[in-house]
């Protein structure tokens, strides 16, 4: 379809690629949401010959500085510095989540899947962009901004490792990394409320409720692909995690929220002591 407006979106895949490539985070999140809205309105084709080339890495500003995960400092939530550090880490996760959702759409746009596959992932991209903006504004309210502290690159490394296998990507990104958010967020919400930071707690509420849907999208399409390949989903999940994810899965698990999203204990319980170095 023809491009429209100033955004120059050529197709769903083109808009996703443009958003991934953008180093301007306001533009990135705006492009993600505009592309999603136009796709939902069915005013975009899936692909176009005018689409840009898929980048190896998402566009990023000069900051934050990326360091190994073990070097990222942990602080107490009972200090404002500690809450800023936590919110900065969450902003970094949400920014990566925007690009990860867009990457699934753009990288696997030639997969033989229904259009509802792309509906689901663009809904995820739209909501992750909303989350990033909410957390970044909260950082600014506290006198900080995204980029002020170091961050790590582990999320994108997981995406790169599964760039050639959609089933593996779904196993690692939504069903491990996003599901981890279901495990840890309730305790963070409670601790934010204990410290009196009700504004940050309210943002975590939004994120937590949306993330349940994101894990459900991952589980739905993981099961779809396994059914098409005549594979047992729980067994396939364990095999793909062992092949593509470094380290054990760490309890405690939010079994109820995970099960509501379609991720039952049969998927992950036996992986808690499995390490791949």
C-alpha positions as CSV (number, residue, x, y, z in Angstrom):
1,X,0.0,0.0,0.0
2,X,1.0,3.6,-0.4
3,X,2.9,5.5,2.3
4,X,0.9,8.0,4.2
5,X,1.5,11.0,6.4
6,X,5.0,12.1,7.6
7,X,5.9,8.8,9.1
8,X,6.6,7.1,5.8
9,X,5.2,3.7,6.9
10,X,5.2,1.4,3.9
11,X,3.6,-1.7,5.5
12,X,3.3,-3.4,8.8
13,X,6.8,-4.9,8.4
14,X,8.2,-1.5,7.2
15,X,6.7,0.4,10.1
16,X,8.1,-2.2,12.6
17,X,11.5,-2.0,11.0
18,X,11.5,1.8,11.1
19,X,10.6,1.8,14.8
20,X,13.3,-0.8,15.6
21,X,15.9,1.3,13.8
22,X,15.0,4.6,15.5
23,X,17.5,5.9,18.0
24,X,15.0,8.6,19.1
25,X,13.0,6.9,21.8
26,X,10.0,9.2,21.5
27,X,9.9,8.5,17.7
28,X,10.4,4.8,18.3
29,X,7.4,4.5,20.6
30,X,5.3,6.8,18.5
31,X,6.1,4.7,15.3
32,X,5.3,1.5,17.2
33,X,1.9,2.7,18.2
34,X,1.1,4.4,14.9
35,X,2.0,1.2,13.0
36,X,-0.1,-0.9,15.4
37,X,-3.1,1.4,15.1
38,X,-2.9,1.5,11.3
39,X,-2.5,-2.3,11.2
40,X,-5.6,-2.8,13.4
41,X,-7.5,-0.4,11.1
42,X,-6.4,-2.7,8.2
43,X,-4.9,0.3,6.3
44,X,-1.5,-1.4,5.9
45,X,-0.3,-4.4,4.0
46,X,1.8,-7.0,5.7
47,X,4.9,-6.4,3.6
48,X,6.1,-4.1,0.9
49,X,9.0,-4.0,-1.5
50,X,9.8,-0.6,0.0
51,X,10.5,-2.0,3.4
52,X,13.9,-1.1,4.9
53,X,16.5,-3.7,5.6
54,X,16.1,-5.6,9.0
55,X,18.8,-4.2,11.4
56,X,21.0,-6.5,13.5
57,X,20.4,-4.4,16.6
58,X,17.7,-1.9,17.6
59,X,18.4,1.8,17.5
60,X,19.5,3.3,20.8
61,X,20.6,6.7,22.1
62,X,24.2,7.1,23.4
63,X,23.0,6.4,27.0
64,X,22.5,4.2,29.0
65,X,26.0,2.6,29.0
66,X,25.6,-1.2,28.6
67,X,27.5,-3.3,31.1
68,X,27.4,-7.0,32.0
69,X,24.3,-8.0,34.0
70,X,26.4,-9.0,37.1
71,X,27.7,-5.4,37.3
72,X,24.3,-3.7,37.5
73,X,24.1,-2.3,41.0
74,X,21.1,-3.3,43.2
75,X,19.8,-0.7,45.7
76,X,17.2,-0.6,48.5
77,X,13.7,0.5,47.5
78,X,13.5,2.4,50.8
79,X,15.6,5.2,49.3
80,X,14.6,7.4,46.4
81,X,17.9,6.5,44.6
82,X,16.9,2.8,45.0
83,X,13.4,3.4,43.5
84,X,15.0,5.4,40.6
85,X,17.4,2.5,40.0
86,X,14.5,0.0,39.9
87,X,12.4,2.2,37.7
88,X,15.4,2.7,35.4
89,X,15.8,-1.1,35.1
90,X,12.1,-1.5,34.4
91,X,12.2,1.2,31.7
92,X,15.1,-0.6,30.1
93,X,13.2,-3.9,30.1
94,X,10.1,-2.2,28.6
95,X,12.2,-0.5,25.9
96,X,13.7,-3.8,24.9
97,X,10.2,-5.3,25.0
98,X,9.0,-2.8,22.4
99,X,11.8,-3.8,20.0
100,X,11.3,-7.5,20.8
101,X,7.6,-7.4,19.9
102,X,8.4,-5.4,16.7
103,X,11.2,-7.8,15.8
104,X,8.9,-10.9,16.0
105,X,6.6,-9.1,13.5
106,X,9.2,-7.9,11.1
107,X,11.6,-10.9,11.2
108,X,8.9,-13.5,10.8
109,X,6.6,-11.6,8.4
110,X,7.0,-14.4,5.8
111,X,6.0,-17.2,8.2
112,X,2.8,-19.0,7.2
113,X,0.7,-17.8,10.2
114,X,-2.7,-16.1,10.3
115,X,-2.9,-12.3,10.4
116,X,-4.2,-12.6,14.0
117,X,-0.6,-13.6,14.9
118,X,0.5,-10.1,13.9
119,X,-2.5,-8.5,15.6
120,X,-1.4,-10.1,18.9
121,X,2.2,-8.9,18.6
122,X,1.4,-5.4,17.6
123,X,-0.9,-5.2,20.6
124,X,2.1,-6.2,22.7
125,X,4.3,-3.6,20.9
126,X,1.6,-0.9,21.5
127,X,1.4,-1.7,25.2
128,X,5.1,-2.0,25.8
129,X,5.5,1.5,24.2
130,X,2.9,2.7,26.7
131,X,4.8,1.1,29.6
132,X,8.1,2.7,28.6
133,X,6.5,6.1,28.4
134,X,4.8,5.7,31.8
135,X,8.0,4.6,33.5
136,X,10.1,7.3,31.8
137,X,7.7,10.0,32.9
138,X,7.8,8.6,36.5
139,X,11.6,8.8,36.4
140,X,11.4,12.4,35.3
141,X,8.9,13.1,38.1
142,X,11.6,11.9,40.5
143,X,14.3,14.1,39.0
144,X,15.9,11.4,36.8
145,X,15.6,10.1,33.2
146,X,16.2,6.9,31.2
147,X,19.9,6.7,30.4
148,X,21.1,8.1,33.7
149,X,22.2,4.7,35.0
150,X,24.0,1.7,33.3
151,X,21.9,-1.2,32.0
152,X,22.6,-4.6,30.5
153,X,22.1,-6.2,27.0
154,X,20.8,-9.6,28.1
155,X,17.3,-9.2,26.6
156,X,18.6,-8.4,23.1
157,X,21.1,-11.2,23.3
158,X,18.2,-13.7,23.8
159,X,16.5,-12.3,20.7
160,X,19.6,-12.6,18.6
161,X,20.1,-16.2,19.7
162,X,16.6,-17.1,18.4
163,X,16.6,-15.0,15.3
164,X,16.2,-18.0,12.9
165,X,13.5,-20.0,14.8
166,X,10.1,-18.5,15.6
167,X,9.2,-21.4,17.9
168,X,12.4,-20.9,19.9
169,X,11.8,-17.1,20.0
170,X,8.4,-17.6,21.5
171,X,9.8,-20.1,24.1
172,X,12.5,-17.7,25.2
173,X,11.1,-14.2,25.0
174,X,7.4,-14.3,26.1
175,X,7.4,-17.7,27.9
176,X,10.6,-17.1,29.9
177,X,11.5,-13.4,30.0
178,X,8.0,-11.9,30.0
179,X,6.7,-14.7,32.3
180,X,9.5,-13.7,34.8
181,X,7.7,-10.4,35.1
182,X,4.6,-12.2,36.4
183,X,6.8,-13.8,39.1
184,X,8.5,-10.7,40.4
185,X,6.2,-7.8,39.9
186,X,3.6,-8.5,42.7
187,X,6.3,-8.2,45.3
188,X,7.7,-5.0,43.8
189,X,4.2,-3.5,43.8
190,X,3.8,-4.3,47.5
191,X,7.3,-2.9,48.3
192,X,6.5,0.3,46.4
193,X,3.3,0.7,48.4
194,X,5.2,0.0,51.7
195,X,7.5,2.9,50.9
196,X,4.6,5.2,50.1
197,X,5.4,5.5,46.4
198,X,1.8,4.9,45.2
199,X,2.5,6.5,41.8
200,X,5.1,4.0,40.9
201,X,3.0,1.1,42.3
202,X,0.1,2.2,40.1
203,X,2.4,2.0,37.0
204,X,3.5,-1.5,38.0
205,X,-0.2,-2.4,38.3
206,X,-0.7,-1.4,34.6
207,X,2.4,-3.3,33.5
208,X,1.5,-6.4,35.4
209,X,-2.1,-6.6,34.1
210,X,-0.9,-6.1,30.5
211,X,2.0,-8.6,30.8
212,X,-0.5,-11.4,31.6
213,X,-1.9,-10.8,28.1
214,X,1.6,-10.7,26.6
215,X,2.5,-14.1,28.0
216,X,-0.9,-15.4,26.8
217,X,-0.1,-14.2,23.3
218,X,3.2,-16.1,23.4
219,X,1.6,-19.2,24.8
220,X,-1.2,-19.2,22.3
221,X,1.1,-19.0,19.3
222,X,3.7,-21.4,20.8
223,X,1.0,-24.0,21.2
224,X,-0.3,-23.2,17.6
225,X,3.2,-23.9,16.1
226,X,3.7,-27.0,18.2
227,X,0.3,-28.4,17.1
228,X,1.2,-27.7,13.4
229,X,4.5,-29.5,13.9
230,X,2.8,-32.3,15.9
231,X,5.0,-31.6,19.0
232,X,4.0,-31.8,22.6
233,X,4.2,-28.1,23.7
234,X,5.6,-28.7,27.2
235,X,8.3,-31.1,25.9
236,X,9.1,-28.7,23.0
237,X,9.4,-25.8,25.4
238,X,11.9,-27.7,27.6
239,X,14.0,-28.7,24.6
240,X,14.1,-25.2,23.1
241,X,14.9,-23.6,26.5
242,X,17.8,-26.0,27.1
243,X,19.1,-25.3,23.6
244,X,18.6,-21.5,23.6
245,X,18.6,-20.1,27.1
246,X,21.6,-19.8,29.4
247,X,21.1,-20.6,33.0
248,X,18.4,-22.1,35.2
249,X,14.8,-20.8,35.6
250,X,14.6,-19.3,39.1
251,X,11.7,-19.8,41.4
252,X,9.5,-18.6,43.0
253,X,6.9,-18.8,40.2
254,X,3.6,-17.1,40.0
255,X,1.9,-20.4,39.1
256,X,-1.6,-18.9,39.0
257,X,-0.9,-16.0,36.7
258,X,1.3,-18.2,34.5
259,X,-1.5,-20.8,34.2
260,X,-4.1,-18.1,33.4
261,X,-1.8,-17.1,30.5
262,X,-1.6,-20.7,29.3
263,X,1.8,-21.5,30.8
264,X,1.3,-24.5,33.1
265,X,3.9,-25.9,35.5
266,X,4.5,-28.9,33.2
267,X,6.4,-26.4,31.0
268,X,8.9,-25.1,33.4
269,X,9.1,-27.0,36.7
270,X,11.7,-29.5,35.5
271,X,13.9,-26.7,34.2
272,X,14.6,-25.0,37.6
273,X,17.9,-26.9,38.1
274,X,18.9,-27.0,34.5
275,X,21.9,-24.9,33.6
276,X,23.6,-24.4,30.2
277,X,26.6,-22.6,31.6
